[in-house]
Structure formats: C-alpha cells, structure tokens
Amino acid sequence: MPKCLICKTDYLPFISFGEMPIANGFLTSTQFENEYFFSLQVGHCPNCHMVQLVEQPDREMMFHDDYAFFSSTSKRQEIHFKEFAKSVADKYLSSDDPFVIELGSNDGIMLQNFASAGIRHLGIEPSKNVAKVAIEKGVNTISEFFDEKLADIIIEENGKADAILAANVMCHIPYLHSVAAGFKKLLKPDGIIIYEDPYLGDIVEKTSYDQIYDEHVFYFSVASVSNLFEQHDLEVVDVAHQDVHGGSMRYIIAHKGEKEISESVNIQRIKENELGLHLPDTYKNLAKGIESSRTQLLELLTDIRKQGKRIVGYAATSKSTTVTNYCSIGPELIEFISDTTPIKQGKYSPGTHIPVKSHKVFKSNYPEYALLFGWNHAKEIMENEKEFMESGGKWVVYVPEVKII
Ligand code: SAM
C-alpha cells in the first residue's frame, strides 16, 4: 500500500489512469520505440488529506534542457504575473535592499518585473533551456532544483529573502518537507512566502481531471497545505482564489506568530469541509465523474468523425496528454494538434502520437471542430479565434462537461 508523502499514513488510490507517458514529452517518430511510461494513479490521504500521485517519474525525466513549457507563451499569464509581482512589491518589500526568490521561475515571466524595477532577485529554474531565456532577459537565474541544501547555499551567497515566490511548481515537488525546511531557514523573520497552484476544490467541482499528470504530484487544499507548513513552524496567514489554470489557490505563508491570520483562511476551510474534501466518498464520486466524462467525450468525437467531419486539437499541453491517453484519442480522431510553441511543432503528442503542427496550418484550412485542450485559456483563445468561429468552426470542450460550443 502506498504511504502519504507528507505524513507517511497508508492510503489507497481512488483512480488509475493507466500507463501514461511524460506529459510534456513531445517527441519525434524516432523516439516512439523507447518512450517511457509509468502508472498514473491518485490517492487521498485519510490522515492529512493530501491528494497525491502514487508514483512520479524521476525529476530529471520531466525537467531538463529540452523542457517544452514556456510560461510567456500566454499573454494572459504575463498580465497575471505582472499583477502578482506588483502586489508583492507594494505590500511586502519595504526593507532597504529587498531580496526576492522564485522557485520554478521558467522564462522569467514573474521575475522580469522585479528585474526591471531594479529589485534584487534570484530565480531557481532547473530546466536549462527556459532558464536561458530568463537570463537573456536580464533575470538572475540559477539552474538548480530547490531543496533545503540549496537554501543553505543561497543564504551563504545572497543572505535571507524578504519574499519567496512560486507558481505552479510546489505541486511538482515530492520532497516538500525539504522545501519547507529550506523556506524556514531562508525567510527573514518578517518575510513572506507566496505560492499558487491548481486548487483541489476546483478539480473536484469541475471534474477537471486533466490537471492530473506526472508533474503534478500534489493537489493542494488549504487544509493539507496548513498541515504541511505547521510541521515547519510556518503558517498560512492568507489565501486568495485565482482565476488562472482553471482555478488556482494562492497561499500566503509566514513564520508562525509573525503575522495576523486573515479570516479568509477559516472561510476557505469551511468551504472545503462543505465540499467534502476530507471525505473518501468525494473521491469515489470524482472517479465516477471522470470515467463518465471519458465515455461522453469519446462518443462525441467518434460521432463527429462518422459524419465525415474533421477535428483538430487546439493547444498541445500537458493536460492534452492526460486526456488523449486516458480517453484513447489518437490520430484517427484528431488530425493534428495546433500549437504556437516552436519546440513542439513537427513533433508528436506523448503516448498517442498525434502530429503537432503550427497555428499557420490550422488557419490555412479550418476544420469543422476544434477540441479545446487549453480550456483554461478559453476566453483568450476564443477572442483570438473569431475567424475560425466565423468560418463555421465549433469548439468541443470537456470541462466542466462535455459539450459543443
Ligand atoms: N512558474 C512558471 C509558471 O507558473 O508559468 C513555470 C511553471 S512550470 C509548470 C514548473 C517549473 O518548475 C518548470 O519550469 C520546472 O523546471 C520547475 N521546477 C521543477 N522542479 C523544481 C524544483 N525542485 N525547484 C525549482 N523549480 C522546479
């Protein structure tokens, strides 16, 4: 039986997605033969309520010098991180020479805002290709994995931090006790830790199972995050729901007793209890909802193809890897996936081997239907794709329910 990565309690997985490839591992046809697969299963710890993957591939298999996710491909995310950085600078950087650290700083999407304001900063980004883009933008970056050991080195070389930031990365790190111990040492006494990740409450409410893939080892709630940091003499002092990545939660954390705890923490915990995030039945129902979504999507796509209509996937994301593999959607249903990221174009989707083509190809011969894998950017995408819709094109979406728009 697997043991909880946070509290070591035995738990049982509530769903298995079967054998899955590396979600961001877009590949060439010569790599098909040696493609790596692992068993994607998720469980809920009955003791500390952390929802987590049973198995995760080695970190070097996911984060390396050919990492396919570049944060700055989304304009909306650029605005989001500009606002995030501004809120940190306005509220928490009043010391003489403030120092800001970010984990998983990627291509510098957040830290570029501190760099341009002349604020001392350091990005920690193990994937060398995206780190290089940040460095070229003038963002100070080291290519390492953050853990307690690295925190010691940073303190020695740079001193302690006023703010430690992270977005969409804490949920990637299985050794969170080492990370939290590192934060405890690295944070100034009145400093602040602010991080955000996809929120478990949204996944349960929207059945957004495509958030589940190799990189996301944890699916956080305020309850599970509070429990983790309490063990390191740190506490959640505020939380704020974010309308990005299909619903995320921002956690604001400080040394225990240093800052007043906002009422929003308690309010959110009450909401989590009402949603039943602590109850095994919630996850049994989630599993049923996921299975039913798969059946409906597969039936709809098969039906469209039977009518002789074309379907193209829109946005080759890690989310699309979960959906295509779990639902067995291959090139016989989806002609190709359109994506604007050059590193993915000319390659194939992990596991199901659907060709990935440029947006130019999509535009040159619109299909009747586009399967919207980037549903979390639906507003931005639909604003940009008016021409497709005017040509009679329709969207197939599957979150929160399978339907045609
Ligand atoms: N923060 C960016 C954003 O929200 O767009 C990037 C998020 S991306 C999904 C996750 C990033 O975390 C990757 O660039 C990956 O290389 C990095 N990462 C993974 N493990 C890490 C670790 N232990 N320490 C620091 N960064 C890590």
Residues whose N, C-alpha, C, O or C-beta is under 5 A from the ligand:
A	BS01	SAM	F63 S71 L103 G104 S105 N106 I124 E125 P126 S127 E144 F145 F146 A167 N168 V169 H172 I173
